[in-house]
Amino acid sequence: MKPDTRTGGGPSQRMLRVGELVRHALAQVLQRGDHVDPVLAGHIITVPEVRMSPDLKIATCYVMPLGGKDVRPVIKALAANRKALRMEIARLVELKSVPDLRFLEDTSFAEAARMDALLRSPQVARDIDHPTDAPEPRDDETDKE
């Protein structure tokens, strides 16, 4: 059965496709670097993900400046220039209506680093070296060898 976005089943194929189109267009606009905003001109910004609302009217863009520095000023500058960015996206992507852009910090890199540190912690290493849930070999299995 197909997941339904209205009941929390996840994004539809259309939402994913439009989100990816907007992500590519936004990345292309930011890569060109012809911005009048000095904050945007002074940073390389990655756009790892764009999530669309079910009605495709709002695009939530997850962004991160390269190196992870000056995140708040960059997001503020993107929000201040969102109308110009939206017009550039409209030029690049053929859509019935271009979504309104919202910008949020992408935390997936920090989350991945946290998970990596957790997996490398001594407690997890101890549990991997000495599993407590490992079943004991049965007598009939050891006799076959």
C-alpha positions in Angstrom: 0.0 0.0 0.0 1.3 3.5 -0.9 2.2 5.7 2.0 -0.2 8.7 2.5 1.5 12.0 3.4 -1.7 13.2 5.1 -1.4 10.4 7.6 2.3 10.7 8.2 3.4 8.1 5.7 6.2 10.1 4.2 6.6 12.4 1.2 5.0 11.6 -2.2 7.1 11.0 -5.3 6.0 14.3 -6.6 7.1 16.1 -3.4 10.5 14.4 -3.6 10.9 15.2 -7.3 10.0 18.9 -7.0 12.2 19.1 -3.9 15.2 17.8 -5.8 14.6 20.1 -8.7 14.4 23.1 -6.3 17.6 21.9 -4.5 19.6 21.6 -7.8 18.4 25.1 -8.9 19.2 26.7 -5.6 22.6 25.1 -5.5 23.3 26.3 -9.0 22.2 29.9 -8.1 24.4 29.9 -4.9 27.3 28.4 -6.8 27.3 31.1 -9.4 27.9 33.6 -6.7 26.5 36.8 -8.3 24.9 38.0 -5.1 24.9 41.5 -3.8 24.8 40.3 -0.2 28.4 40.2 1.1 27.6 37.4 3.6 26.4 35.1 0.8 29.3 36.2 -1.5 31.8 35.3 1.2 30.6 31.7 1.8 30.3 28.5 -0.1 26.9 27.1 0.9 25.8 23.5 0.5 22.2 22.5 0.1 21.9 18.8 1.1 18.1 18.7 1.2 14.9 20.5 0.2 11.6 19.3 1.6 8.4 20.3 0.0 5.1 20.9 1.7 2.3 18.5 0.5 0.7 21.4 -1.6 4.2 22.2 -3.1 3.8 25.9 -2.0 6.6 25.9 0.6 10.2 24.6 0.1 12.1 24.1 3.3 15.8 24.3 2.3 18.4 22.8 4.7 21.6 24.6 4.2 25.1 24.6 5.7 28.1 26.9 4.9 31.2 25.0 4.1 33.2 24.4 7.3 30.0 24.9 9.4 31.0 28.5 10.4 28.7 31.5 10.4 25.6 29.5 10.1 23.2 32.0 11.6 24.4 35.0 9.5 24.2 32.9 6.4 20.6 31.7 7.1 19.7 35.3 7.9 21.1 36.5 4.6 19.4 33.7 2.7 16.1 34.7 4.3 16.6 38.3 3.5 17.3 37.5 -0.2 14.7 34.8 -0.6 12.6 36.7 -3.1 15.6 37.2 -5.4 16.5 33.5 -5.0 13.0 32.5 -5.7 13.0 34.5 -9.0 16.3 32.8 -10.0 14.8 29.4 -9.3 11.7 30.3 -11.3 14.0 31.0 -14.3 15.8 27.7 -14.0 12.9 25.3 -13.1 9.7 25.0 -15.0 7.0 24.8 -12.4 3.3 25.8 -12.3 4.1 28.0 -9.2 7.5 28.5 -7.6 7.4 27.6 -3.9 8.1 30.1 -1.1 11.6 29.4 0.3 12.3 28.8 4.0 15.9 28.2 5.2 17.0 26.0 8.1 20.4 24.8 9.3 21.2 21.3 8.2 22.0 19.3 11.3 22.6 16.0 9.5 26.4 16.5 9.6 26.4 17.1 13.3 24.1 14.2 13.9 26.3 11.9 11.9 29.4 13.0 13.9 27.5 12.4 17.2 26.5 8.9 16.1 30.1 8.2 15.0 31.4 9.3 18.3 28.8 7.2 20.1 29.7 4.1 18.1 33.4 4.6 18.9 32.7 5.1 22.6 34.3 2.6 25.1 30.9 1.4 26.3 29.8 0.4 22.8 33.2 -1.2 22.0 33.0 -3.2 25.2 29.5 -4.5 24.3 30.7 -5.5 20.8 33.7 -7.3 22.2 31.7 -9.2 24.9 28.1 -9.6 23.7 25.8 -10.5 26.6 23.0 -11.8 24.4 25.0 -14.3 22.4 23.4 -17.7 22.6 25.5 -20.5 24.1 26.3 -23.3 21.7 24.2 -26.4 22.2 25.8 -29.7 23.1 24.6 -31.4 19.9 26.2 -28.6 17.8 29.6 -29.0 19.4 29.6 -32.8 18.9 29.4 -32.5 15.1 32.8 -30.8 14.7 
